[in-house]
Amino acid sequence: MGSFIAWFIRLFINNPLIIAGIALASYYKFTYPLPIIKLIFTHAWIPYAIIAGIGLGYAVLIKHIYYPNTKRINWGATLLRTFSHIFTIAIAAALTFGVLCAWDYIGVGKLDDYLRYKK
């Protein structure tokens, strides 16, 4: 069990892209009500620009890809790698948002029973 926890921490918690996706999803979940979030992610470009900016910045500033046996940066491969970073952030944000919404609806049944009992 300890090795699983170490693997989980090393793979997910130490990855800044996953932390960015979790933070983005948490921000939108706790800042806006659910119907507004649907409008934001379907009609607004700002969340997508944030995800693309974080992915591009991470690829260009931190995760360079070099030519073999040189210290020159392969900008074509680095920019292509940006798409995998964007995909990682988007998947982390979507999964986090799904977990947060599910967490909200878990307690709804107990609250509904409580309110029916109070009537």
Biopython code that builds the backbone (N, CA, C, O; Angstrom):
import numpy as np
from Bio.PDB.StructureBuilder import StructureBuilder

atoms = [
    (1, "MET", "N", (0.821, -1.198, 0.000)),
    (1, "MET", "CA", (0.000, 0.000, 0.000)),
    (1, "MET", "C", (0.864, 1.260, 0.000)),
    (1, "MET", "O", (0.525, 2.263, -0.629)),
    (2, "GLY", "N", (1.983, 1.190, 0.714)),
    (2, "GLY", "CA", (2.868, 2.345, 0.762)),
    (2, "GLY", "C", (3.466, 2.669, -0.591)),
    (2, "GLY", "O", (3.664, 3.838, -0.921)),
    (3, "SER", "N", (3.758, 1.630, -1.386)),
    (3, "SER", "CA", (4.324, 1.887, -2.709)),
    (3, "SER", "C", (3.276, 2.507, -3.639)),
    (3, "SER", "O", (3.622, 3.308, -4.507)),
    (4, "PHE", "N", (2.015, 2.149, -3.468)),
    (4, "PHE", "CA", (0.952, 2.757, -4.268)),
    (4, "PHE", "C", (0.816, 4.238, -3.936)),
    (4, "PHE", "O", (0.674, 5.070, -4.832)),
    (5, "ILE", "N", (0.859, 4.558, -2.667)),
    (5, "ILE", "CA", (0.754, 5.959, -2.260)),
    (5, "ILE", "C", (1.943, 6.754, -2.781)),
    (5, "ILE", "O", (1.779, 7.884, -3.241)),
    (6, "ALA", "N", (3.136, 6.176, -2.714)),
    (6, "ALA", "CA", (4.329, 6.853, -3.237)),
    (6, "ALA", "C", (4.208, 7.048, -4.749)),
    (6, "ALA", "O", (4.571, 8.105, -5.264)),
    (7, "TRP", "N", (3.708, 6.051, -5.455)),
    (7, "TRP", "CA", (3.512, 6.168, -6.901)),
    (7, "TRP", "C", (2.497, 7.256, -7.218)),
    (7, "TRP", "O", (2.700, 8.057, -8.130)),
    (8, "PHE", "N", (1.396, 7.280, -6.455)),
    (8, "PHE", "CA", (0.353, 8.275, -6.676)),
    (8, "PHE", "C", (0.888, 9.685, -6.465)),
    (8, "PHE", "O", (0.635, 10.578, -7.274)),
    (9, "ILE", "N", (1.619, 9.881, -5.393)),
    (9, "ILE", "CA", (2.173, 11.203, -5.106)),
    (9, "ILE", "C", (3.179, 11.603, -6.169)),
    (9, "ILE", "O", (3.167, 12.739, -6.642)),
    (10, "ARG", "N", (4.049, 10.676, -6.547)),
    (10, "ARG", "CA", (5.076, 10.995, -7.536)),
    (10, "ARG", "C", (4.462, 11.286, -8.903)),
    (10, "ARG", "O", (4.935, 12.175, -9.612)),
    (11, "LEU", "N", (3.438, 10.565, -9.276)),
    (11, "LEU", "CA", (2.864, 10.720, -10.608)),
    (11, "LEU", "C", (1.910, 11.902, -10.713)),
    (11, "LEU", "O", (1.957, 12.655, -11.685)),
    (12, "PHE", "N", (1.056, 12.065, -9.730)),
    (12, "PHE", "CA", (-0.007, 13.053, -9.855)),
    (12, "PHE", "C", (0.248, 14.351, -9.099)),
    (12, "PHE", "O", (0.035, 15.434, -9.645)),
    (13, "ILE", "N", (0.689, 14.262, -7.887)),
    (13, "ILE", "CA", (0.827, 15.457, -7.072)),
    (13, "ILE", "C", (2.043, 16.276, -7.481)),
    (13, "ILE", "O", (2.003, 17.503, -7.404)),
    (14, "ASN", "N", (3.117, 15.636, -7.912)),
    (14, "ASN", "CA", (4.316, 16.362, -8.298)),
    (14, "ASN", "C", (4.275, 16.871, -9.733)),
    (14, "ASN", "O", (5.242, 17.486, -10.183)),
    (15, "ASN", "N", (3.209, 16.639, -10.451)),
    (15, "ASN", "CA", (3.089, 17.100, -11.826)),
    (15, "ASN", "C", (2.410, 18.471, -11.832)),
    (15, "ASN", "O", (1.230, 18.563, -11.491)),
    (16, "PRO", "N", (3.113, 19.529, -12.207)),
    (16, "PRO", "CA", (2.508, 20.860, -12.159)),
    (16, "PRO", "C", (1.343, 21.030, -13.121)),
    (16, "PRO", "O", (0.476, 21.871, -12.883)),
    (17, "LEU", "N", (1.297, 20.260, -14.194)),
    (17, "LEU", "CA", (0.175, 20.364, -15.123)),
    (17, "LEU", "C", (-1.110, 19.847, -14.495)),
    (17, "LEU", "O", (-2.179, 20.425, -14.693)),
    (18, "ILE", "N", (-1.010, 18.778, -13.751)),
    (18, "ILE", "CA", (-2.189, 18.230, -13.081)),
    (18, "ILE", "C", (-2.644, 19.163, -11.970)),
    (18, "ILE", "O", (-3.843, 19.341, -11.755)),
    (19, "ILE", "N", (-1.694, 19.756, -11.268)),
    (19, "ILE", "CA", (-2.055, 20.725, -10.236)),
    (19, "ILE", "C", (-2.743, 21.929, -10.865)),
    (19, "ILE", "O", (-3.692, 22.462, -10.289)),
    (20, "ALA", "N", (-2.285, 22.370, -12.035)),
    (20, "ALA", "CA", (-2.929, 23.487, -12.730)),
    (20, "ALA", "C", (-4.352, 23.124, -13.144)),
    (20, "ALA", "O", (-5.259, 23.946, -13.013)),
    (21, "GLY", "N", (-4.559, 21.905, -13.641)),
    (21, "GLY", "CA", (-5.908, 21.460, -14.011)),
    (21, "GLY", "C", (-6.835, 21.381, -12.815)),
    (21, "GLY", "O", (-8.000, 21.768, -12.902)),
    (22, "ILE", "N", (-6.321, 20.879, -11.689)),
    (22, "ILE", "CA", (-7.125, 20.803, -10.467)),
    (22, "ILE", "C", (-7.478, 22.202, -9.981)),
    (22, "ILE", "O", (-8.614, 22.454, -9.579)),
    (23, "ALA", "N", (-6.515, 23.106, -10.015)),
    (23, "ALA", "CA", (-6.769, 24.477, -9.564)),
    (23, "ALA", "C", (-7.781, 25.186, -10.464)),
    (23, "ALA", "O", (-8.657, 25.896, -9.971)),
    (24, "LEU", "N", (-7.665, 24.998, -11.770)),
    (24, "LEU", "CA", (-8.593, 25.633, -12.707)),
    (24, "LEU", "C", (-10.015, 25.117, -12.503)),
    (24, "LEU", "O", (-10.961, 25.902, -12.450)),
    (25, "ALA", "N", (-10.163, 23.805, -12.388)),
    (25, "ALA", "CA", (-11.496, 23.228, -12.178)),
    (25, "ALA", "C", (-12.073, 23.652, -10.833)),
    (25, "ALA", "O", (-13.266, 23.942, -10.738)),
    (26, "SER", "N", (-11.255, 23.690, -9.805)),
    (26, "SER", "CA", (-11.732, 24.105, -8.489)),
    (26, "SER", "C", (-12.163, 25.568, -8.497)),
    (26, "SER", "O", (-13.174, 25.930, -7.896)),
    (27, "TYR", "N", (-11.391, 26.400, -9.180)),
    (27, "TYR", "CA", (-11.751, 27.814, -9.260)),
    (27, "TYR", "C", (-13.116, 27.994, -9.913)),
    (27, "TYR", "O", (-13.965, 28.712, -9.384)),
    (28, "TYR", "N", (-13.332, 27.352, -11.051)),
    (28, "TYR", "CA", (-14.607, 27.523, -11.743)),
    (28, "TYR", "C", (-15.757, 26.869, -10.987)),
    (28, "TYR", "O", (-16.880, 27.371, -11.020)),
    (29, "LYS", "N", (-15.495, 25.765, -10.312)),
    (29, "LYS", "CA", (-16.563, 25.074, -9.584)),
    (29, "LYS", "C", (-17.024, 25.887, -8.381)),
    (29, "LYS", "O", (-18.223, 25.997, -8.127)),
    (30, "PHE", "N", (-16.080, 26.453, -7.643)),
    (30, "PHE", "CA", (-16.454, 27.149, -6.422)),
    (30, "PHE", "C", (-16.753, 28.622, -6.632)),
    (30, "PHE", "O", (-17.247, 29.273, -5.711)),
    (31, "THR", "N", (-16.474, 29.174, -7.807)),
    (31, "THR", "CA", (-16.726, 30.578, -8.066)),
    (31, "THR", "C", (-18.073, 30.803, -8.739)),
    (31, "THR", "O", (-18.757, 31.780, -8.432)),
    (32, "TYR", "N", (-18.462, 29.930, -9.638)),
    (32, "TYR", "CA", (-19.671, 30.125, -10.424)),
    (32, "TYR", "C", (-20.656, 28.991, -10.170)),
    (32, "TYR", "O", (-20.239, 27.867, -9.893)),
    (33, "PRO", "N", (-21.975, 29.270, -10.260)),
    (33, "PRO", "CA", (-22.952, 28.176, -10.159)),
    (33, "PRO", "C", (-22.927, 27.301, -11.416)),
    (33, "PRO", "O", (-22.410, 27.708, -12.457)),
    (34, "LEU", "N", (-23.482, 26.120, -11.306)),
    (34, "LEU", "CA", (-23.369, 25.115, -12.368)),
    (34, "LEU", "C", (-23.918, 25.563, -13.723)),
    (34, "LEU", "O", (-23.247, 25.319, -14.726)),
    (35, "PRO", "N", (-25.087, 26.198, -13.830)),
    (35, "PRO", "CA", (-25.539, 26.607, -15.180)),
    (35, "PRO", "C", (-24.602, 27.617, -15.844)),
    (35, "PRO", "O", (-24.426, 27.595, -17.062)),
    (36, "ILE", "N", (-24.007, 28.494, -15.050)),
    (36, "ILE", "CA", (-23.075, 29.477, -15.601)),
    (36, "ILE", "C", (-21.812, 28.790, -16.098)),
    (36, "ILE", "O", (-21.235, 29.206, -17.103)),
    (37, "ILE", "N", (-21.379, 27.750, -15.411)),
    (37, "ILE", "CA", (-20.170, 27.024, -15.820)),
    (37, "ILE", "C", (-20.371, 26.395, -17.184)),
    (37, "ILE", "O", (-19.457, 26.393, -18.008)),
    (38, "LYS", "N", (-21.563, 25.860, -17.432)),
    (38, "LYS", "CA", (-21.847, 25.294, -18.758)),
    (38, "LYS", "C", (-21.741, 26.363, -19.840)),
    (38, "LYS", "O", (-21.216, 26.106, -20.923)),
    (39, "LEU", "N", (-22.237, 27.555, -19.546)),
    (39, "LEU", "CA", (-22.131, 28.648, -20.511)),
    (39, "LEU", "C", (-20.685, 29.085, -20.709)),
    (39, "LEU", "O", (-20.261, 29.380, -21.826)),
    (40, "ILE", "N", (-19.934, 29.122, -19.612)),
    (40, "ILE", "CA", (-18.541, 29.559, -19.709)),
    (40, "ILE", "C", (-17.746, 28.601, -20.601)),
    (40, "ILE", "O", (-16.995, 29.041, -21.472)),
    (41, "PHE", "N", (-17.910, 27.309, -20.387)),
    (41, "PHE", "CA", (-17.114, 26.347, -21.139)),
    (41, "PHE", "C", (-17.651, 26.083, -22.541)),
    (41, "PHE", "O", (-16.964, 25.455, -23.347)),
    (42, "THR", "N", (-18.854, 26.545, -22.851)),
    (42, "THR", "CA", (-19.362, 26.355, -24.209)),
    (42, "THR", "C", (-19.303, 27.615, -25.056)),
    (42, "THR", "O", (-19.207, 27.526, -26.280)),
    (43, "HIS", "N", (-19.358, 28.790, -24.432)),
    (43, "HIS", "CA", (-19.416, 30.024, -25.205)),
    (43, "HIS", "C", (-18.244, 30.973, -24.980)),
    (43, "HIS", "O", (-18.108, 31.955, -25.709)),
    (44, "ALA", "N", (-17.416, 30.712, -24.015)),
    (44, "ALA", "CA", (-16.309, 31.629, -23.716)),
    (44, "ALA", "C", (-14.987, 30.990, -24.114)),
    (44, "ALA", "O", (-14.842, 29.768, -24.081)),
    (45, "TRP", "N", (-14.048, 31.808, -24.481)),
    (45, "TRP", "CA", (-12.732, 31.322, -24.899)),
    (45, "TRP", "C", (-11.704, 31.446, -23.782)),
    (45, "TRP", "O", (-10.598, 30.924, -23.915)),
    (46, "ILE", "N", (-12.035, 32.118, -22.692)),
    (46, "ILE", "CA", (-11.055, 32.396, -21.646)),
    (46, "ILE", "C", (-10.518, 31.128, -20.974)),
    (46, "ILE", "O", (-9.302, 31.027, -20.808)),
    (47, "PRO", "N", (-11.352, 30.147, -20.574)),
    (47, "PRO", "CA", (-10.768, 28.949, -19.956)),
    (47, "PRO", "C", (-9.826, 28.199, -20.901)),
    (47, "PRO", "O", (-8.805, 27.659, -20.474)),
    (48, "TYR", "N", (-10.179, 28.172, -22.174)),
    (48, "TYR", "CA", (-9.325, 27.483, -23.141)),
    (48, "TYR", "C", (-8.022, 28.246, -23.356)),
    (48, "TYR", "O", (-6.970, 27.635, -23.547)),
    (49, "ALA", "N", (-8.085, 29.560, -23.327)),
    (49, "ALA", "CA", (-6.866, 30.362, -23.453)),
    (49, "ALA", "C", (-5.971, 30.181, -22.233)),
    (49, "ALA", "O", (-4.748, 30.153, -22.363)),
    (50, "ILE", "N", (-6.564, 30.060, -21.057)),
    (50, "ILE", "CA", (-5.767, 29.817, -19.847)),
    (50, "ILE", "C", (-5.074, 28.470, -19.943)),
    (50, "ILE", "O", (-3.883, 28.365, -19.650)),
    (51, "ILE", "N", (-5.801, 27.441, -20.349)),
    (51, "ILE", "CA", (-5.212, 26.104, -20.479)),
    (51, "ILE", "C", (-4.096, 26.102, -21.519)),
    (51, "ILE", "O", (-3.030, 25.531, -21.290)),
    (52, "ALA", "N", (-4.342, 26.738, -22.658)),
    (52, "ALA", "CA", (-3.316, 26.790, -23.710)),
    (52, "ALA", "C", (-2.107, 27.601, -23.264)),
    (52, "ALA", "O", (-0.973, 27.234, -23.570)),
    (53, "GLY", "N", (-2.328, 28.683, -22.556)),
    (53, "GLY", "CA", (-1.209, 29.491, -22.076)),
    (53, "GLY", "C", (-0.350, 28.760, -21.068)),
    (53, "GLY", "O", (0.877, 28.844, -21.113)),
    (54, "ILE", "N", (-0.991, 28.039, -20.154)),
    (54, "ILE", "CA", (-0.226, 27.267, -19.172)),
    (54, "ILE", "C", (0.566, 26.163, -19.871)),
    (54, "ILE", "O", (1.739, 25.949, -19.566)),
    (55, "GLY", "N", (-0.075, 25.464, -20.808)),
    (55, "GLY", "CA", (0.619, 24.392, -21.532)),
    (55, "GLY", "C", (1.780, 24.907, -22.363)),
    (55, "GLY", "O", (2.853, 24.304, -22.372)),
    (56, "LEU", "N", (1.578, 26.014, -23.058)),
    (56, "LEU", "CA", (2.642, 26.600, -23.870)),
    (56, "LEU", "C", (3.777, 27.127, -22.996)),
    (56, "LEU", "O", (4.952, 26.913, -23.297)),
    (57, "GLY", "N", (3.425, 27.811, -21.924)),
    (57, "GLY", "CA", (4.454, 28.325, -21.022)),
    (57, "GLY", "C", (5.272, 27.222, -20.392)),
    (57, "GLY", "O", (6.488, 27.352, -20.256)),
    (58, "TYR", "N", (4.622, 26.134, -20.004)),
    (58, "TYR", "CA", (5.337, 25.014, -19.404)),
    (58, "TYR", "C", (6.280, 24.360, -20.411)),
    (58, "TYR", "O", (7.405, 23.994, -20.073)),
    (59, "ALA", "N", (5.814, 24.217, -21.643)),
    (59, "ALA", "CA", (6.661, 23.592, -22.665)),
    (59, "ALA", "C", (7.841, 24.473, -23.032)),
    (59, "ALA", "O", (8.961, 23.980, -23.168)),
    (60, "VAL", "N", (7.608, 25.758, -23.192)),
    (60, "VAL", "CA", (8.663, 26.658, -23.653)),
    (60, "VAL", "C", (9.648, 26.998, -22.535)),
    (60, "VAL", "O", (10.854, 27.056, -22.776)),
    (61, "LEU", "N", (9.159, 27.221, -21.330)),
    (61, "LEU", "CA", (10.027, 27.668, -20.258)),
    (61, "LEU", "C", (10.687, 26.538, -19.474)),
    (61, "LEU", "O", (11.805, 26.700, -18.985)),
    (62, "ILE", "N", (10.020, 25.406, -19.349)),
    (62, "ILE", "CA", (10.531, 24.354, -18.459)),
    (62, "ILE", "C", (10.907, 23.080, -19.205)),
    (62, "ILE", "O", (12.001, 22.556, -18.992)),
    (63, "LYS", "N", (10.054, 22.574, -20.056)),
    (63, "LYS", "CA", (10.272, 21.270, -20.700)),
    (63, "LYS", "C", (10.745, 21.419, -22.137)),
    (63, "LYS", "O", (10.018, 21.088, -23.074)),
    (64, "HIS", "N", (11.943, 21.908, -22.305)),
    (64, "HIS", "CA", (12.517, 22.004, -23.655)),
    (64, "HIS", "C", (12.833, 20.613, -24.189)),
    (64, "HIS", "O", (13.091, 19.680, -23.428)),
    (65, "ILE", "N", (12.809, 20.495, -25.490)),
    (65, "ILE", "CA", (13.295, 19.285, -26.151)),
    (65, "ILE", "C", (14.509, 19.699, -26.969)),
    (65, "ILE", "O", (14.432, 20.591, -27.814)),
    (66, "TYR", "N", (15.615, 19.046, -26.708)),
    (66, "TYR", "CA", (16.869, 19.411, -27.362)),
    (66, "TYR", "C", (17.153, 18.487, -28.533)),
    (66, "TYR", "O", (16.665, 17.357, -28.582)),
    (67, "TYR", "N", (17.955, 18.983, -29.484)),
    (67, "TYR", "CA", (18.476, 18.125, -30.539)),
    (67, "TYR", "C", (19.437, 17.128, -29.911)),
    (67, "TYR", "O", (20.096, 17.455, -28.924)),
    (68, "PRO", "N", (19.534, 15.919, -30.460)),
    (68, "PRO", "CA", (20.442, 14.932, -29.863)),
    (68, "PRO", "C", (21.898, 15.414, -29.884)),
    (68, "PRO", "O", (22.384, 15.931, -30.890)),
    (69, "ASN", "N", (22.566, 15.233, -28.767)),
    (69, "ASN", "CA", (23.987, 15.526, -28.582)),
    (69, "ASN", "C", (24.326, 17.002, -28.786)),
    (69, "ASN", "O", (25.465, 17.325, -29.124)),
    (70, "THR", "N", (23.383, 17.884, -28.593)),
    (70, "THR", "CA", (23.652, 19.325, -28.683)),
    (70, "THR", "C", (22.935, 20.030, -27.542)),
    (70, "THR", "O", (22.179, 19.420, -26.786)),
    (71, "LYS", "N", (23.188, 21.312, -27.437)),
    (71, "LYS", "CA", (22.480, 22.125, -26.456)),
    (71, "LYS", "C", (21.498, 23.073, -27.134)),
    (71, "LYS", "O", (21.031, 24.031, -26.517)),
    (72, "ARG", "N", (21.187, 22.813, -28.387)),
    (72, "ARG", "CA", (20.214, 23.606, -29.125)),
    (72, "ARG", "C", (18.810, 23.057, -28.890)),
    (72, "ARG", "O", (18.600, 21.844, -28.864)),
    (73, "ILE", "N", (17.865, 23.959, -28.721)),
    (73, "ILE", "CA", (16.483, 23.563, -28.471)),
    (73, "ILE", "C", (15.791, 23.288, -29.805)),
    (73, "ILE", "O", (15.872, 24.085, -30.739)),
    (74, "ASN", "N", (15.124, 22.170, -29.872)),
    (74, "ASN", "CA", (14.313, 21.818, -31.035)),
    (74, "ASN", "C", (12.931, 22.444, -30.834)),
    (74, "ASN", "O", (12.067, 21.859, -30.182)),
    (75, "TRP", "N", (12.730, 23.646, -31.403)),
    (75, "TRP", "CA", (11.509, 24.385, -31.170)),
    (75, "TRP", "C", (10.293, 23.719, -31.792)),
    (75, "TRP", "O", (9.192, 23.839, -31.254)),
    (76, "GLY", "N", (10.457, 23.034, -32.888)),
    (76, "GLY", "CA", (9.322, 22.334, -33.498)),
    (76, "GLY", "C", (8.789, 21.233, -32.602)),
    (76, "GLY", "O", (7.581, 21.124, -32.391)),
    (77, "ALA", "N", (9.684, 20.422, -32.079)),
    (77, "ALA", "CA", (9.266, 19.340, -31.181)),
    (77, "ALA", "C", (8.748, 19.892, -29.857)),
    (77, "ALA", "O", (7.820, 19.335, -29.271)),
    (78, "THR", "N", (9.343, 20.978, -29.387)),
    (78, "THR", "CA", (8.881, 21.586, -28.140)),
    (78, "THR", "C", (7.461, 22.113, -28.292)),
    (78, "THR", "O", (6.625, 21.919, -27.409)),
    (79, "LEU", "N", (7.190, 22.774, -29.403)),
    (79, "LEU", "CA", (5.836, 23.295, -29.613)),
    (79, "LEU", "C", (4.824, 22.185, -29.878)),
    (79, "LEU", "O", (3.657, 22.319, -29.510)),
    (80, "LEU", "N", (5.248, 21.101, -30.505)),
    (80, "LEU", "CA", (4.347, 19.956, -30.678)),
    (80, "LEU", "C", (4.034, 19.297, -29.338)),
    (80, "LEU", "O", (2.935, 18.782, -29.131)),
    (81, "ARG", "N", (5.000, 19.318, -28.437)),
    (81, "ARG", "CA", (4.815, 18.739, -27.115)),
    (81, "ARG", "C", (3.802, 19.558, -26.306)),
    (81, "ARG", "O", (3.226, 19.061, -25.338)),
    (82, "THR", "N", (3.593, 20.795, -26.704)),
    (82, "THR", "CA", (2.621, 21.652, -26.032)),
    (82, "THR", "C", (1.223, 21.035, -26.067)),
    (82, "THR", "O", (0.468, 21.173, -25.105)),
    (83, "PHE", "N", (0.875, 20.370, -27.141)),
    (83, "PHE", "CA", (-0.458, 19.775, -27.250)),
    (83, "PHE", "C", (-0.682, 18.688, -26.208)),
    (83, "PHE", "O", (-1.789, 18.554, -25.685)),
    (84, "SER", "N", (0.344, 17.916, -25.902)),
    (84, "SER", "CA", (0.179, 16.901, -24.851)),
    (84, "SER", "C", (0.048, 17.558, -23.481)),
    (84, "SER", "O", (-0.663, 17.045, -22.617)),
    (85, "HIS", "N", (0.724, 18.687, -23.271)),
    (85, "HIS", "CA", (0.575, 19.404, -22.009)),
    (85, "HIS", "C", (-0.833, 19.983, -21.877)),
    (85, "HIS", "O", (-1.435, 19.925, -20.804)),
    (86, "ILE", "N", (-1.349, 20.534, -22.956)),
    (86, "ILE", "CA", (-2.711, 21.082, -22.947)),
    (86, "ILE", "C", (-3.724, 19.963, -22.686)),
    (86, "ILE", "O", (-4.673, 20.147, -21.923)),
    (87, "PHE", "N", (-3.522, 18.817, -23.313)),
    (87, "PHE", "CA", (-4.412, 17.675, -23.115)),
    (87, "PHE", "C", (-4.368, 17.207, -21.661)),
    (87, "PHE", "O", (-5.408, 16.872, -21.093)),
    (88, "THR", "N", (-3.195, 17.178, -21.059)),
    (88, "THR", "CA", (-3.058, 16.760, -19.662)),
    (88, "THR", "C", (-3.813, 17.706, -18.737)),
    (88, "THR", "O", (-4.517, 17.257, -17.832)),
    (89, "ILE", "N", (-3.675, 18.996, -18.953)),
    (89, "ILE", "CA", (-4.381, 19.971, -18.121)),
    (89, "ILE", "C", (-5.893, 19.831, -18.304)),
    (89, "ILE", "O", (-6.640, 19.872, -17.327)),
    (90, "ALA", "N", (-6.343, 19.669, -19.538)),
    (90, "ALA", "CA", (-7.782, 19.558, -19.812)),
    (90, "ALA", "C", (-8.375, 18.303, -19.177)),
    (90, "ALA", "O", (-9.467, 18.354, -18.611)),
    (91, "ILE", "N", (-7.672, 17.188, -19.264)),
    (91, "ILE", "CA", (-8.171, 15.948, -18.650)),
    (91, "ILE", "C", (-8.206, 16.078, -17.134)),
    (91, "ILE", "O", (-9.178, 15.662, -16.502)),
    (92, "ALA", "N", (-7.167, 16.645, -16.546)),
    (92, "ALA", "CA", (-7.145, 16.835, -15.088)),
    (92, "ALA", "C", (-8.268, 17.756, -14.648)),
    (92, "ALA", "O", (-8.907, 17.504, -13.627)),
    (93, "ALA", "N", (-8.520, 18.819, -15.400)),
    (93, "ALA", "CA", (-9.603, 19.744, -15.054)),
    (93, "ALA", "C", (-10.966, 19.065, -15.188)),
    (93, "ALA", "O", (-11.832, 19.239, -14.330)),
    (94, "ALA", "N", (-11.158, 18.302, -16.247)),
    (94, "ALA", "CA", (-12.450, 17.630, -16.451)),
    (94, "ALA", "C", (-12.718, 16.585, -15.368)),
    (94, "ALA", "O", (-13.827, 16.508, -14.839)),
    (95, "LEU", "N", (-11.712, 15.790, -15.041)),
    (95, "LEU", "CA", (-11.895, 14.778, -13.999)),
    (95, "LEU", "C", (-12.125, 15.417, -12.634)),
    (95, "LEU", "O", (-12.964, 14.950, -11.864)),
    (96, "THR", "N", (-11.391, 16.474, -12.333)),
    (96, "THR", "CA", (-11.578, 17.163, -11.055)),
    (96, "THR", "C", (-12.964, 17.778, -10.977)),
    (96, "THR", "O", (-13.631, 17.692, -9.946)),
    (97, "PHE", "N", (-13.395, 18.395, -12.061)),
    (97, "PHE", "CA", (-14.718, 18.995, -12.074)),
    (97, "PHE", "C", (-15.799, 17.921, -11.889)),
    (97, "PHE", "O", (-16.774, 18.140, -11.170)),
    (98, "GLY", "N", (-15.628, 16.777, -12.528)),
    (98, "GLY", "CA", (-16.580, 15.679, -12.360)),
    (98, "GLY", "C", (-16.620, 15.166, -10.934)),
    (98, "GLY", "O", (-17.695, 14.897, -10.398)),
    (99, "VAL", "N", (-15.459, 15.030, -10.318)),
    (99, "VAL", "CA", (-15.413, 14.566, -8.923)),
    (99, "VAL", "C", (-16.052, 15.587, -7.996)),
    (99, "VAL", "O", (-16.787, 15.212, -7.082)),
    (100, "LEU", "N", (-15.787, 16.866, -8.212)),
    (100, "LEU", "CA", (-16.382, 17.894, -7.356)),
    (100, "LEU", "C", (-17.895, 17.960, -7.507)),
    (100, "LEU", "O", (-18.603, 18.148, -6.518)),
    (101, "CYS", "N", (-18.397, 17.811, -8.714)),
    (101, "CYS", "CA", (-19.855, 17.804, -8.923)),
    (101, "CYS", "C", (-20.485, 16.561, -8.308)),
    (101, "CYS", "O", (-21.558, 16.641, -7.710)),
    (102, "ALA", "N", (-19.835, 15.425, -8.450)),
    (102, "ALA", "CA", (-20.346, 14.193, -7.840)),
    (102, "ALA", "C", (-20.346, 14.307, -6.321)),
    (102, "ALA", "O", (-21.273, 13.835, -5.662)),
    (103, "TRP", "N", (-19.323, 14.924, -5.772)),
    (103, "TRP", "CA", (-19.234, 15.108, -4.323)),
    (103, "TRP", "C", (-20.401, 15.972, -3.828)),
    (103, "TRP", "O", (-20.944, 15.719, -2.752)),
    (104, "ASP", "N", (-20.786, 16.984, -4.602)),
    (104, "ASP", "CA", (-21.916, 17.821, -4.214)),
    (104, "ASP", "C", (-23.220, 17.033, -4.222)),
    (104, "ASP", "O", (-24.055, 17.222, -3.337)),
    (105, "TYR", "N", (-23.408, 16.162, -5.192)),
    (105, "TYR", "CA", (-24.663, 15.437, -5.314)),
    (105, "TYR", "C", (-24.754, 14.220, -4.405)),
    (105, "TYR", "O", (-25.833, 13.642, -4.271)),
    (106, "ILE", "N", (-23.660, 13.816, -3.779)),
    (106, "ILE", "CA", (-23.712, 12.687, -2.843)),
    (106, "ILE", "C", (-24.560, 13.046, -1.623)),
    (106, "ILE", "O", (-25.355, 12.233, -1.153)),
    (107, "GLY", "N", (-24.391, 14.248, -1.122)),
    (107, "GLY", "CA", (-25.122, 14.660, 0.072)),
    (107, "GLY", "C", (-26.509, 15.181, -0.183)),
    (107, "GLY", "O", (-27.204, 15.533, 0.770)),
    (108, "VAL", "N", (-26.947, 15.250, -1.420)),
    (108, "VAL", "CA", (-28.259, 15.805, -1.743)),
    (108, "VAL", "C", (-29.380, 14.922, -1.208)),
    (108, "VAL", "O", (-30.399, 15.438, -0.749)),
    (109, "GLY", "N", (-29.216, 13.609, -1.257)),
    (109, "GLY", "CA", (-30.261, 12.709, -0.771)),
    (109, "GLY", "C", (-30.499, 12.867, 0.717)),
    (109, "GLY", "O", (-31.646, 12.868, 1.165)),
    (110, "LYS", "N", (-29.431, 13.001, 1.486)),
    (110, "LYS", "CA", (-29.577, 13.186, 2.933)),
    (110, "LYS", "C", (-30.238, 14.522, 3.241)),
    (110, "LYS", "O", (-31.069, 14.616, 4.144)),
    (111, "LEU", "N", (-29.872, 15.545, 2.496)),
    (111, "LEU", "CA", (-30.494, 16.855, 2.706)),
    (111, "LEU", "C", (-31.961, 16.816, 2.329)),
    (111, "LEU", "O", (-32.784, 17.427, 3.010)),
    (112, "ASP", "N", (-32.308, 16.119, 1.268)),
    (112, "ASP", "CA", (-33.700, 16.006, 0.844)),
    (112, "ASP", "C", (-34.519, 15.267, 1.894)),
    (112, "ASP", "O", (-35.633, 15.681, 2.214)),
    (113, "ASP", "N", (-33.976, 14.170, 2.437)),
    (113, "ASP", "CA", (-34.684, 13.458, 3.507)),
    (113, "ASP", "C", (-34.862, 14.321, 4.739)),
    (113, "ASP", "O", (-35.910, 14.275, 5.382)),
    (114, "TYR", "N", (-33.860, 15.098, 5.072)),
    (114, "TYR", "CA", (-33.929, 15.979, 6.231)),
    (114, "TYR", "C", (-35.011, 17.034, 6.038)),
    (114, "TYR", "O", (-35.793, 17.296, 6.952)),
    (115, "LEU", "N", (-35.062, 17.636, 4.862)),
    (115, "LEU", "CA", (-36.061, 18.675, 4.616)),
    (115, "LEU", "C", (-37.468, 18.103, 4.566)),
    (115, "LEU", "O", (-38.409, 18.777, 4.984)),
    (116, "ARG", "N", (-37.644, 16.888, 4.072)),
    (116, "ARG", "CA", (-38.967, 16.254, 4.066)),
    (116, "ARG", "C", (-39.412, 15.950, 5.497)),
    (116, "ARG", "O", (-40.590, 16.084, 5.831)),
    (117, "TYR", "N", (-38.473, 15.546, 6.327)),
    (117, "TYR", "CA", (-38.798, 15.232, 7.709)),
    (117, "TYR", "C", (-39.209, 16.507, 8.468)),
    (117, "TYR", "O", (-40.086, 16.464, 9.331)),
    (118, "LYS", "N", (-38.572, 17.632, 8.143)),
    (118, "LYS", "CA", (-38.872, 18.888, 8.825)),
    (118, "LYS", "C", (-40.231, 19.450, 8.448)),
    (118, "LYS", "O", (-40.792, 20.245, 9.203)),
    (119, "LYS", "N", (-40.786, 19.057, 7.287)),
    (119, "LYS", "CA", (-42.092, 19.550, 6.886)),
    (119, "LYS", "C", (-43.088, 19.036, 7.843)),
    (119, "LYS", "O", (-44.277, 19.321, 7.709)),
]
sb = StructureBuilder()
sb.init_structure("model")
sb.init_model(0)
sb.init_chain("A")
sb.init_seg("    ")
for serial, (resi, resn, name, xyz) in enumerate(atoms, 1):
    if name == "N":
        sb.init_residue(resn, " ", resi, " ")
    sb.init_atom(name, np.array(xyz, "f"), 0.0, 1.0, " ", f" {name:<3s}", serial, name[0])
structure = sb.get_structure()
